[in-house]
Amino acid sequence: MVQLFSLFGALRLQVRTRNSDQKLMKVNWSDLCILIVDDDAYLRSSLADLLEMQGAIVAQAEHGGKALEILKNQKISLVVSDIKMPVLGGVDLLKAIRSQNSKTPAVILITGESSYSEQEILKLGGNGVIRKPFDIPTFFDRIEDLFLRSQAA
């Protein structure tokens, strides 16, 4: 884990907007409260540590049931959830969140192999899919793109 942090610790995350003057826009990570939901404790805590290094507030849950409890008590900007988990998986978590007629928080699902296509997840109200294996810069880019689009809307 130390190698992971030393490798990505100095990562500077800036995204160019697609407008004509090409101003650099940056996500204000300290404004984000991100819930990481994964039954793999190592992956969950590693992603949480990396997000906290960027300044985000991070909550963690080992399955969708715990995530729903956290969502009742805490204002969350983004849920990043694995699809396959015991108790309540990511797709069922997404359905439960959206059944409350809620467009927030945004939801990105992480998957290796899944019977759901990205289009199906988007139709269910998901905001994106990250396929395993993924690299850390891609992970951060997806989060930044999502929030930059929401700020522009």
WOBEL-V651979 format. One record per residue. RES is the residue in one letter. PHI is phi in whole degrees, 0 to 359 (none if undefined). Layout:
[[RES/PHI] [RES/PHI]]
//
This chain:
[[M/none] [V/300] [Q/298] [L/300] [F/288] [S/291] [L/291] [F/252] [G/301] [A/267] [L/299] [R/257] [L/249] [Q/229] [V/235] [R/278] [T/283] [R/263] [N/281] [S/293] [D/272] [Q/52] [K/294] [L/278] [M/247] [K/224] [V/287] [N/273] [W/301] [S/290] [D/274] [L/258] [C/242] [I/246] [L/257] [I/261] [V/238] [D/199] [D/281] [D/274] [A/300] [Y/294] [L/296] [R/301] [S/288] [S/294] [L/296] [A/299] [D/299] [L/295] [L/293] [E/295] [M/297] [Q/277] [G/109] [A/287] [I/272] [V/231] [A/245] [Q/227] [A/217] [E/270] [H/197] [G/297] [G/299] [K/296] [A/299] [L/297] [E/298] [I/296] [L/296] [K/290] [N/250] [Q/219] [K/279] [I/248] [S/275] [L/210] [V/250] [V/247] [S/231] [D/293] [I/277] [K/264] [M/212] [P/289] [V/71] [L/211] [G/281] [G/296] [V/292] [D/294] [L/298] [L/302] [K/299] [A/295] [I/296] [R/287] [S/293] [Q/276] [N/56] [S/244] [K/271] [T/241] [P/285] [A/293] [V/228] [I/244] [L/256] [I/254] [T/213] [G/266] [E/253] [S/213] [S/278] [Y/258] [S/275] [E/299] [Q/298] [E/295] [I/294] [L/296] [K/297] [L/284] [G/109] [G/290] [N/256] [G/166] [V/227] [I/243] [R/270] [K/277] [P/285] [F/232] [D/259] [I/297] [P/301] [T/295] [F/302] [F/294] [D/301] [R/297] [I/294] [E/298] [D/303] [L/300] [F/283] [L/294] [R/297] [S/291] [Q/290] [A/284] [A/284]]
//
